[in-house]
Amino acid sequence: AKRTANIQRVPVSLAESEIKSKVVDYTEAGGGVSLADAAVIVSGGRGMSNNPALQPPSGLDERQAEIWRAQEGFKLVGELAQVLNGAMGASRAAVDAGYVPYQHQVGQTGKVVAPDLYIACGISGAIQHLAGMRSSKLIVAINKDPEAPIFKLARYGVVGDLHQIVP
């Protein structure tokens, strides 16, 4: 308490090239319901990128266009989850492909969940994913492939294009 100091302001001047990081965009925090607490989870998988009706913006390479299409598909998943007052989930394949952040991953290497309702969109049903959601009370699967393993665990299955069914 007996110490004092003089404060001197020193202006800092850096060239743009010297700045090691910069903010390029802000994203509003998801808020919403967490995977761990959700009574309803709507999850998406690799199939989220398979919407040929979507035309990506020009200038994207093939990989960037795939991610863009998948992110557009995950908007559908997120909207459905929000309407049902639930949380959005994803398969490891979707997370590994860069479609959504890891915090949405359901499965053996993600969150193990047991909601009242689990809706799997475009998820084939790899054993690691099934291990993370098999305790769900009611499982609904939407997939183009009638032989997808997810249908063996689902109580209700819809064979078709999730991009036409989910909306």
RARA-V687366 format. One line per field, one symbol per residue. phi: phi as a letter, one per 20 degrees, with the letter a starting at -180 (. if undefined). A space follows every 10 residues. Layout:
phi=???
This chain:
phi=.eecbeeded fdccfgfeff bbedadcfff llefgfdfec cddccgffee dffedfgfne fgffffffff fffffgffff fffelcdecb efgffffnfb fggefdqgdc eecbffccdd dmdfofgffg fecfeffcdd dcbfefefgg ffeffcccer egfeeff
